[in-house]
Amino acid sequence: METATLVEKMQEILGPEGVISEREQLRTYECDGLMSYRVVPRIVVLPETAGQLQRIVQTCHDEGIPFVARGSGTGLSGGALPHEEGVLIALARMREILEVDIPNQRVIVEPGVVNLWVTQEVAPEGYYFAPDPSSQLVCSIGGTVAENSGGAHCLKYGFTTNHVTALEVVLPDGEVVHLGSKAPDTPGYDLVGAFVGSEGTLGIATKVTLRIVRQPETVKTLLAAFPSPDEAGAAVSEIIAGGIIPSAAEIMDSLSIQAAEMAVHAGYPEGTGGILIVELDGPQAEVDHQFDEVVRICEENHATEVRVARDEEERVVLWKGRKAALAAMGRISHDCYLQDSVVPRTALSDVLKKIAALSDEWGLRVANFFHAGDGNLHPLVLYDERIEGESEKAHELAGAIVLACLEYGGSITGEHGVGEDKKHYMPKMFTDDDMNTMQLLRCAFDPHGLANPGKVFPTPRLCGEVPGPYKVHPLQKAGMAEMF
């Protein structure tokens, strides 16, 4: 189908204001939060209702046109990277909170609803939405579901998949199906669990039923400064080994602290090698007892300073720098490349030492901030693309960090998803049989391969092809191929 004809068909569904086809406007959508990959979409459409979305997908199916769903564009794996011959479906206008059911602790929302809006909606009733990615001020529920996002508090409360009970989904052929229910569990296969984290490859959610939780009786937060992240990590391991499960346990190294201070002036201790933020919540008596234990453990692991937030205002200040860490990197580096591999918590110290050695080997700085409680690292390779060869070196170093995490029993991604960026590492973690089985599920939902094609799997494969070995696709960044 000619692009002009496609635009006309989409305008019949959405009106002229709901279709973007001018190249300069299309470039706004050429990447998500990971700017290393850029593709200008053929057109962008902006549905406002589930009915419009269904008609868009049905048109794409009938004409064999690939499509990619996009929320707020805050993803960090290239998961919302457009297809150059396809339609980018931006869901930002589908942002209604459709139902608030406090007695059943459920909220039903459209995919464009911003994460934090859910908590703001139910806070007066004493509830909140637990998943809290650092981008929760702007990230959408649709994207959070697609990537199975986590956040600082997933250590205690789990990832998005633990807080989604039902979905209304437009399948890649335009059919609308309902998965799950408001009930805690639904008989049969867990299709909700399969859909959450499927990165837009199985369809597009138009309604999401979320589980909300009671606000705890009390919340206590501390910041402990250490000579290095190693001591901070040892404290976290001892805290959890002692039977204490914090709602959050976050570590920042000296580079991250420096950037955060320059950006938001959080008032973190000067000259420290690492800081640990620990938050406990629950019944008052339990939190008070556990909090004393946490302070003791930090001091025994060589904490040079321990600060306790006395009220909500001070708690917000302690978190301010951590939440701003990624955006703050622009203060100390022209460019940065983020990874989010995860390792067993007991391997944190060894992996951080390995990252430091790799940093020296490649001659590039690496800043670290991470969810220490569940071993989810966020190493940031700092570089300057204006210097010839540095971009390639940065991607090589980031790849070496991913492989190092796998060597220590980890995973290629902890919460950001596979998308475009991590698909080349899938054969390092999964066997051919594993990926062939995953492909069977994908084909059951999308036999024509139209939904977010080219993502997650390393080698594009049509449904119905005879299973065979997955081969590593040539990497888009020069110099990385030899790592495989």
N, C-alpha and C positions, 0 to 999 in steps of 0.2 A: 504494500500500500504506500502510495506517495505521501510524504509528510504533510502536504497541504490538505489532502483528503483526510488524513488522521486528525489533523487539527480541527477540521470541520466537524467530524464525528464527535470529538470530545467537546466541542463548543455546543453541540446539540444537547449534550448531557448537562454541561456545567454553565453554559453561557460564556461570552467572551472573557469575562473577568476571571474565570476559573481555569484558563489555559494560558501557559507561558510558552512562547515559541521563538522569541527574539534571542539571538545567540548571546548577546551581552547579559541579558537577564538570566538565561539558562546557566551561565557560568557561576551564578550564586550557589547553584546546587551541585557543582562539579566534584565535591568531596564532602566527607563528614569531618569529624574532629581530627582524624588522621590525614594530614594534608600531603603526605608523601605520594598518594595515589590520586589522580585527577582524571575524570572523564566527563565531558559535556553531554548531558542527555539529549535525546532527540526532541522530546517535549516534556514539560512538567504540567501535571494536572493537580488541582486543589479541590477535592470533593468536600462537601459540607455535611453530607448525610450518608448513611449506610447504603441507601438505595442508589445514590449516585456512584458510590464506590463499586457496588455490584455490577452496574452497567459498564463501568470502565473496564473492570476485569473481564467481563463477558466479551467486550469488544476486542480486547487484547487476545483472548483465547480464540475467538472466531477468526482473527486475522493472523494468528501465529506471531504476535508481537510480544517480546519479553517485557517484564515490568519489575520495578523495584519500589518497595515501600520505604518511606522516610518519615521519621518523626521530627525531633528538634535538631537532628544532625550533630549530636554531641558524642556519637559513638567513636571508638578509638581503634577499630580494627578494619576500617574500610567496608563495614557491613552494609552501609547505605550508598556505596559507590554506584553511580548510575551505569546503565548499559547504553553504549553509544547508539544503538539501533532501537532502544526501547523507550518506554514511558516511565518517568519517575512520578510516583504517586505520593505527594506530600500531604500528610494527614494533620497538619497544624490547625486546620479549621474545624476539625471534628473534636471539639474540646468541651463537651457537655458532661457534667456530673449528673447522671440520669436517675440515680436512686441512692438514698442513704438509709440503710436498714440497721439502725442501732441495736434493736433487740437481738438480731441474728449476727451482728458484728460483720456486716457486709456493706460494700459500696460498689455500685456499678457505674463505670465510666466509659467514655469514648477514648480512642487511642491517643488523641492529641492532648488530653488532659496532662498538665505538668505534675510530676511526682509530688511536689510539696503542697500542691493545691488540695490533695486528698487529706493530708494531715490538718491543714488549715480549716477544711470543711468540718471535720469531726472533732477537733480539739475542744470546742465548747462542751461537748458531751463526755469529755474525759478519755478520748481515744486518739490513736495515731496510726499512720501507715509505716511499718517498720523498715522496709528496704530504703536505704538512703545513700544512693551514689553521690559522689562529691558534686556532681552536676545537678542535684535534685532541684535546684532553683529553676532550671530550664529544661531538663530532660523530660521526655514524654513517657506516659505509661506504655504506649505501643512499643517504643524502642526498648523500654525496660523489660517488657515481656519477651521481645524478640531475642535479646541478648542474655536473658536471665541474670540481670544485673545484681550486684551485691552492694557493697558499701561498708563503712566502718562498723556498723552494728550487726552485720551478718554473722559474726562469730557466735552470738547468742541466739539471734532470731531467724537466721537462715536467709537464703537468697529469695529472689522474686518468686521462684517456683513454689516456695512454701507459703505464699500469700496470694495465690491465684487459685480460685476454686471453679471458675466457669469462664467460657469464652463463646462469643458469637464470631464465626469465622467465615470469610468469603474465600472459598477454595479457588485454586488457579483456573478452574473452568467456569467460575461465576456462581457456582452453587453455594447457598448459605447453609451452614451446619451449626449446631449447638453442642458444645463439648462441656461435660461436667455439670455442676449445679451449685446452688447455694449451700447444699449439705456438705459436711466435712469430707465425705468420701462417696464416690459413685461406683456402682458395680461395673464390672467389665474392664477392658483395657484402659490404662491411664493415658488417654489421648491428650488431656490437658498438659500432663507432664511431658509428653512428646512434643507438643507445640511450643511450650515455653522454652526458649533457648534455641529454637530452630532457625533463627536468624532470617526470617522472611522467606524461607525456602518451601514452606508448606501451605502458605496462604497469608491472608491479612486479617487481623482481629479488628472487628468493628465495635464490639462491646467486651469489657473485661470486668469480671466480678472479683473484687479484691477482699481479702480478709484484713480487718483492722484489729488492733489489740489495745487493751487497756493501758492508759498511762500508768507507769509504776508509782508506787507510793512515794518513793524518794529516788533521787539520782545524785551520785557524788562523783566528782571528776578530779583527777590530779594530773600534774605534769611533773615528771622526774627527769633531771638532766644527768647524763652519764659521760664518761670520758670518750666512749665510742659506742656505735650501735651494737657491738658484740655484748657489752654488759647489759644494755637495754634488752636485747633478745634473751639473754640468760635469765633476766628477771621475769620476762613473760613466761618462759618455759616453767620456771619454778612456781609462778602464780597458778598456772593451769594444772600443773602436777599436784598442787596442794588442794585441788578440788574446787577452786574458785573459777567460775566462768564469767569474765567481764562481759559487759554488753559491747565494749570496744577496747582494743589494745593496738595503738598506732605508734609507729616509730618513724622518725625523720633523722637523716644524717646531716652533717654540717653544711653541705652544699644546699640542701633543701631548706634548712633553717635560714641560711643567708638570704636565699631568694625570697622566702616568705616574709622575713623582716623588712626587706627593701620594699615589698609590695604592699603589705597591710599593717606593718608595725605592731605585730602581736605581742611584743615585749618578751620574747623568749630569752632565756639566759644567754649571755654573751660568752663566746669562746668555748662552748661545749661541743663535744664530738657527736652527740646524739641525744635526742629527747624521746621520751615515752609518754604517751597520753593514755591513761587507763580510766575507764568509766564503768561504774557499777550501778545497777538499778535493781529495785525490788522492794520488799518489806523493809521498813526502817531498821529494825533490830538486826536483821541479817546483813544489810548493807554496812551498817556501822561496824559490825564485827569483822566482816571481810575486808573492809577498807583499812582497818588497822593492820591486818595481815599484809595487805598489798604494800603499805608504806614500809613496814618492817622488811619485806623482801627486797624492795627497791634499795633501801639503805644498806642491806647486807650485800647487795650486788654493786656497791661502790657508787651509788647515786650521790652526786655532789650537791644537789639541791632538790627538794620536793616542794611543790606548790599545790595547794588545795583550793579549788574554787569555792568561795564562800557563798555564792548565790548564782542565779541563772545568768546574770550579766557577766560575771567572771568566767563562768563555764563557756559562754559564747566566745569570749576572748581567747581562751585556751584552744578552742577548736578553729578559730578563725584562720590561723596560719596553715594548719593541716588541710583545711578545705580549699585553700587558695594555692596549694603547693604547685600544682601543674601549671596553672596560668601564670604563676609568679616566675617561672623559669625564664621567661623573656627578659627578666631583669639582669640575668647573669650569662645568658647565651643567646646568640642570634637565632639558632635553631635547636630543636631537641627531638628525639625519637623515643617514644615510650613503649616499653614492653610490660606485660603483666603476668609473667609466668608464676606458677605457684609451686612451692616445695613443702615437704614435711616440716613442721615447725622445728623439730630437733635438728634439721639441717641448715637452719637459717645462718648460723655463724659461719659454717664452712662455705656456703654459697656466697655470702657477702665477701669473704676473703677471696674467693674465686673471681667474683666480679671486679674486685680491686686489682687483682693480677691481670685480668683481661684489659682493664682500663689502661694500665701501664703499658701493656703489650701493644695496644692500638694507638696509644698516645692521645686519648680523648677522655675528658672527664665524664664520670657517671654519678648522677645524683640519685639517692635512694629514699623513697618514702613508701610505707607499705602497711598492710593489715597484718600485723605481727601475729595475732592470735591464731589465724588460719594459714599463715605462711604465704600469703599472696603478695608477691613482690611487685614493685612498680619502678624498676630501674629506668632512668632517663639518660640517654646518651646525648651529651651536649656537643654541638658542632656548629660550623659556619658554612653554609652551602656556597657562600661566595668564594671560599677557598677551594681551589681545584682538588678534587679527590676526596674531600672530607665527607661529603654525603655518602659516597660509596663505603668509606671506612666506617661511618656510623652504622650503616645497615649491616655490615659484616660483623661489627662488634655486637650489635643487638642480637643478631642470629646466634653468635657464639654464646651469649648469655642464655638464650632459650635452650640451646643444646646442653649447657652446663646444668640447668635446672632439671632437665630430663635425666641426666646422669645421676642426680641425687634423688631420683624417684618422684619427680614432680610432674607437672602438666604444662602444656604450651600456653595455656591461658587460664586465669583464675576467675575473671568476671567480664572481660571486654569482648569475648567471643573470638571466633576464628576469622570470619569474613574473608576479605581479600588478603590481608596481611599475614595470617598465620596458616593458611591452607597448605603452604609448601612444607610445613613441618609435620603435617598429619601422618605421613608414612613413617616418621621417626617415633610416633607414639602408638599407632594402630597398625595391625596387620592388614593384608589385602582382604582377608575374610571379614575382618571387622568392618572395613569401609564398604565392602560389597553388601553387607547386611544393612548398613546405614542407607546405602543407595536404594535398597528395596523399599524402605520406608518412605524415602523421598519420592520415589516413583509412584507409590501408592496414592500419594496426595497430588503429585504433579507429573503425570506421565509424559507431558510434552516439554518439560523442562523450561517453563516460562517464568517461574517465580524466582526472582533474584538469582539468575543463572550465573555460573562461574564462581560462586562463593563456596566456602567450606571445604570442598573436595579439591585435591591438587590437580587432577586431570579431568577436564570436562568429559562427560560420558552420557550418551543418550540412553533413555530407559529402553530395555529390551536387548541391549547389547550383551553379548556373552561375557560373564564376569572374567576378569583377568587381572594381572598385576597392575596396581596403580603406579604410574611413573611420575616422578617429580617434574612438574612443569617448569620450563626455563624461567628463572626469577627475573622480575622486572628491574631489579637493581643490579647494576654491573658489579661483578666481583664476589657475589654471594654463592654462586652455583657450586664452587669448589667445596663448600661446607658439607655438601651432601655426597 
